[in-house]
Amino acid sequence: MPYTAKDYSKLIGMDGFSETLLKNHFTLYQGYVTNTNKVLDALEQMLKDEKTGTPEFAELKRRLGWEFNGMRLHEYYFENLGRKGVLDKGGKLAKKLTENFGSYDAWEKDFRATGAMRGIGWVALYHDVADGKLMNFWINEHDVSHPAGCNPILVMDVFEHAFMLDYGLKRADYVEAFFKNIDWKAAESKLK
């Protein structure tokens, strides 16, 4: 069964994100969904044709990580946006952030600093389900730097397409807009 792009048009009108930027971003996301399906179809056909020992099969298998993670990371990103809520300081997520970083402010400082690093990629707050710790990670490309066995709680896109149209080189202003629009309930729901 092929993957279907989700509709995130409810985000249009979100403070700090232009309609043009969001529509461009949705189109990019749709491309990852389409390409994930194309790669999966091609791999399935190569398996049926017994062409698994070919360089083409190997390259498509490698490409699948890029396309699939591009699709899924965008979904996580869009799903944790759209609200001007505040983190429930008595909630499970706030308690875990304080436990792991010393305070919410210390976590936010680390998350923002990670997002301000030079380069393209993603910033993700991960929950290590093996020991319960929360950690901020830099993901350089869609298909590398994901910590094994960890669950993404909050994801921020810091590829240029996520902010350049509205903010130019002012990534910090984009990060500020991101923080103003976090759906903390969605983020907390991912904490298992």
C-alpha positions in Angstrom: 0.0 0.0 0.0 1.6 3.3 -1.0 2.2 6.1 1.3 -0.1 9.2 1.0 0.9 12.7 1.7 -0.8 14.2 4.7 -2.6 17.5 4.5 -1.0 20.2 6.6 -2.9 23.2 5.1 -4.1 24.0 8.6 -0.7 25.5 9.2 -1.3 28.2 6.7 -1.7 31.5 8.5 0.7 30.4 11.3 2.5 33.4 12.7 6.0 33.8 11.3 5.5 31.5 8.3 4.4 32.9 5.0 1.8 31.1 2.9 4.3 30.8 0.0 7.0 29.3 2.3 4.6 26.7 3.7 3.1 25.8 0.3 6.6 25.3 -1.1 7.5 23.2 1.9 4.4 21.1 1.5 5.3 20.5 -2.2 8.8 19.4 -1.2 7.3 17.0 1.3 4.9 15.6 -1.4 8.0 14.9 -3.4 9.5 12.8 -0.6 6.2 10.8 -0.4 6.1 10.3 -4.1 9.8 9.2 -4.3 9.4 6.9 -1.4 6.7 5.1 -3.2 8.7 5.0 -6.5 11.7 3.6 -4.8 9.7 0.9 -2.9 7.9 -0.1 -6.1 11.2 -0.4 -8.0 12.8 -2.4 -5.2 9.8 -4.7 -5.1 10.0 -5.3 -8.9 13.8 -5.9 -8.6 13.1 -8.5 -5.9 10.6 -10.2 -8.2 13.0 -10.1 -11.1 15.8 -11.5 -8.9 18.0 -8.5 -9.5 19.0 -8.0 -5.9 22.7 -8.5 -6.6 22.9 -5.5 -8.9 24.4 -2.1 -8.2 21.1 -0.6 -9.0 19.4 -2.5 -6.3 22.1 -1.5 -3.8 21.8 2.2 -4.7 18.0 2.2 -4.5 18.2 0.5 -1.1 20.5 3.3 0.0 18.3 5.9 -1.5 15.2 4.6 0.3 16.7 6.0 3.6 16.9 9.5 2.2 13.4 9.5 0.7 11.6 7.8 3.5 13.3 9.8 6.3 12.7 13.0 4.3 9.0 12.1 4.2 8.8 11.1 7.9 10.9 13.9 9.3 8.7 16.5 7.5 5.6 14.8 9.0 7.1 15.0 12.5 8.1 18.6 11.9 4.6 19.7 10.6 2.8 17.7 13.3 4.6 19.5 16.1 3.7 23.0 14.7 0.5 25.0 14.6 -0.3 26.0 18.2 0.7 28.9 20.3 0.5 26.9 23.4 2.9 26.7 26.2 4.5 23.6 27.6 2.6 22.3 30.6 5.2 22.9 33.3 3.5 20.1 35.4 3.4 17.7 32.5 5.4 14.6 31.7 7.5 16.3 29.0 8.4 19.3 31.2 9.4 17.0 34.0 11.6 14.9 31.7 13.3 18.0 30.3 14.1 19.3 33.8 15.3 15.9 34.9 17.6 15.6 31.9 18.8 19.1 31.3 18.4 20.7 34.8 15.6 23.0 33.6 13.4 23.8 30.6 15.5 26.9 29.9 18.7 24.8 29.8 17.0 22.4 27.3 15.7 25.3 25.2 19.2 26.9 25.1 20.7 23.7 23.9 18.0 23.1 21.3 18.3 26.6 20.0 22.2 26.4 19.9 21.9 23.1 18.0 19.6 24.7 15.5 21.9 27.7 15.1 24.9 25.5 14.1 26.2 26.0 10.6 25.0 23.5 8.0 21.9 22.0 6.7 19.8 19.4 8.5 17.4 18.9 11.4 17.4 19.3 15.1 15.5 16.7 17.1 14.7 16.1 20.7 15.0 12.3 21.1 13.8 10.1 23.8 16.1 7.1 24.4 13.6 4.4 25.2 16.3 2.1 26.6 17.2 4.4 29.5 14.5 7.1 29.4 16.9 10.1 28.7 16.0 13.0 26.5 18.8 14.3 24.2 19.0 17.0 21.4 20.6 15.7 18.2 21.8 17.3 15.0 20.8 15.3 12.0 23.0 16.3 9.1 21.1 14.5 6.3 17.8 12.7 6.4 19.4 9.3 6.4 22.3 9.7 8.9 22.8 10.7 12.5 19.6 9.2 13.9 20.3 7.6 17.3 19.3 3.9 17.3 16.4 3.0 19.5 15.3 6.6 20.1 11.9 8.1 19.6 11.7 11.7 18.1 9.7 14.0 20.3 10.2 17.4 18.7 11.7 18.0 15.3 12.8 21.3 13.7 13.8 21.5 10.0 16.9 23.7 9.5 17.4 23.1 5.8 17.3 26.4 4.0 13.9 25.7 2.4 12.4 25.9 5.8 13.3 29.5 6.4 15.2 31.3 3.7 12.2 32.7 1.8 10.9 34.4 5.0 14.1 35.0 6.9 17.0 35.0 4.5 20.1 34.2 6.5 18.5 35.1 9.8 18.2 31.5 11.1 17.8 32.7 14.7 14.6 34.6 13.7 13.2 31.4 12.1 14.0 29.4 15.3 12.2 32.1 17.3 9.1 31.7 15.0 9.4 27.9 15.3 9.3 28.1 19.1 6.2 30.4 19.0 4.3 27.8 17.0 5.2 24.5 18.8 2.3 22.2 19.5 3.5 21.0 22.9 0.6 18.6 23.3 1.7 16.9 20.1 5.3 16.7 21.3 4.3 15.4 24.7 2.1 12.7 23.1 5.2 11.2 21.5 6.9 10.7 24.9 6.2 7.0 25.6 
